[in-house]
C-alpha cells in the first residue's frame, strides 16, 4: 500500500499539478445593496465576498457573516467594515484611487492601509479592495480572503449602491486575478 501511495505521489508530482491548489477563474459579478438608513425591513445591506452573497443586516452584531455594509452618511453612500458598526472583525477596505478594475491585480500587503472603523465614501467609478474577516479555510487554517469592487452607482436619495466585484477563493492570497 505504501508503494502505491508513493507511486501516486510521484505521478501527481510528475504532472506538474499541485493536488491541493484551488483553481479559479475571473468571474466578476454585479450586486445591488441597500443603505442601512432605509426604513424597510429585510433589505440586503451587507455583502460576504467569500461566499459571494448579499446579507441582510437587521442588527450589526446579529451576524458575523458580512465583510462590508452600505449606509448613508452626510448625504452620501458609504462602505462600512464591521468594526465601523462596533462588530469585532479584522475585515477592512482600501480605496484604490485612480485605478481601473483590470489594474487592481493584488491587494495591498500593508495592513495599516485597510480602513476598519470609519466610513469609506463610495464614489462612482472608484475602486476598493476588501479584506474579509478572518475565518477557517478549506483545510482548517485561519484565512483572510481578498476582493476588489468598483462602484457603478451610488444613489444617496434612493439609498442604493451597485458595484461590480470579483473575489479570490484562495486562503491568504492577495492576488485578485487567477494565477497563470
N, C-alpha and C positions, 0 to 999 in steps of 0.2 A: 504494500500500500504506500509506503514511504517513497519507493521508486516511482510509482505512478504520480504521486504528488510532486516530486522533484521534476519529473519529465513535463508535467503540466505547467509548472512554473517556468521552466526553460522555454517551453513552447510559447507561453504568453510573452515572455521577455523577447523572444525572437521576432515576434510580430511587430514589436515597436509600440504596442499599445500599453497604456497604464490601465490595469484592470479596475482600479477604483476611481479613475478620472470621471468627473461629471461632465458629460457632453452637453453643450448648449449652443443655441443659435440665437442671433439677434431676433427679438420678437417685440418691437415697440408696439405699444397699445395706447389708447386714449381713455381717460377717466373723467367723469363729471362728479365733483363733490360739492356739498352744500355747507355754508357757513354755520358754525355753532350758534351764531346770533339769530338764525331763523327760528321762528316760534313753532313751526310744525314738528311733530314727533316722527321718529322712525326714518329720518333722512341720514344718508351716509355722509359723515363729516370727516372721516379718517380713512387712512389707507395703510395696508400692510403690504410692503413691497416683496417680502419673501414669498408670501402666498399669492401675491398679485390680486388682492381683493379689497374692495371698499368695505369700510367698517362703520356701523352705527355707534356713535359715542353719546350715550344717554347721560352719563356722568363720567368725567375724565378718568377717575380711578376705577371705574366699573370693569374695565378690561385692560389687559396689557398687550392686546393683540394688534396695536396700531403703531405706526412709525411717525406719521405726521397727521396733524389735524388742520382744518381750514377754519378761519374765523374772520370776523370783520372788526378792524381796529382803526380808529381815527379816519374813518371814511374809506378805507381800502381793505382789500383782501390780503390776509397774511397766512403764512405757513407756521405751524407750531410743532415743535418736537414735544414729546410727552412731558418732559421736565418743565416746560413753559406753562403747563397746567398743573404743576405740583405732583406729577406722577414720577416715581423713581424710575429712571431709564437712562441708558447711555446712548440713545439714538440722537442724531444731530443732523443739521442741514448746513451745507456750504454753498453760498451764492458763487456762481462762476461767471462773472460779468464779461461781456464781450465775446463769449464763446458760443459756437453752434452745437447742436445736438451731436453731430458727427465728430466734432473736435474733442468732446469730452470722452476720453478713452480710458481714463484712470482716475479713481477717487484720490483726493489728497491724503498723504500719509500723516501730515501734521494734525494731530487730534485737536489742537487748540483752535483750529480754523472752524470746527463744527459748532454751530450755534445750537445750544441745548435748552436754554432757559429764557429766551427772548423771542418775540415775534420776528419773523423774517418777511418783509414785504414781497408779495407775489406780483411781479411785474411781467406783463405780456411780452413774450419774446425772450425772456431771461431764462437762463439755465441754472440748475441747482443739483448738487449731489447730496444724497441721503445715505447716512449710515444707520442701519437698523439697530434696534436694541439687541443686546447680546442674548443668544438663545442656544439651544442644543442642536447641533448639526446631525446629518445622516449617520455619522459614525460615532456619535456620543461626545464629540468635542464641543467646546464653547465657541460660538461663531458670531461674527458680525457679517452682514451681507450689505452690499452696496448697490445703489440705483442712481440713475440720472433722470431728471424730469425737465421738461420745457413747458412753460406756461403758455397756453394757446389763447385762453380767455379768462379774465378776472373781472367779474361784474359785481361790484360792491352793492349796487342798488338791488340786484336780484339775489345777492348772497350766494353766488356760484363761482366755482373755479373749474376750468377744464385744462388738463395737461396731458402731454404725451410723455411716456416713460419707458424705460427698459431697466431690468434688474438682473444682476448676476446671481445664479443659483449656487455659486461656489463659495464655500466657507472661507472667510477671512481673505478673500482675493479681491483686491481693489480694482482689478481690470473691469471695465464697463463695456468691453466688446469681447466676443469669444476669442480664445487663443487660435492662432493659425493652425 
